[in-house]
């Protein structure tokens, strides 16, 4: 059986973990500014296995604007942090897939 394509994998991760991902993204946005949540995907990871989320910010915007992450940088600069999350899946083979997700927002914790 062929492994799922990276986009489908990212969609499934976001759908499965949306409440946690949205809270994490909002908390990190408040503390560190604009960024993206990163799902590290392990080669033998079970979809139910817990892996800590990371948060990616761009400290040197000039490098990001011209490099391989130019589109990711653009998404991070333009998403609405109150209603959207930029999510990234870092795959075991070093590929990276990302997109912006806007689902029913999770209310920030008081």
Order of alpha helices (4+ residues) and beta strands (2+ residues): alpha-beta-beta-alpha-alpha-beta-beta
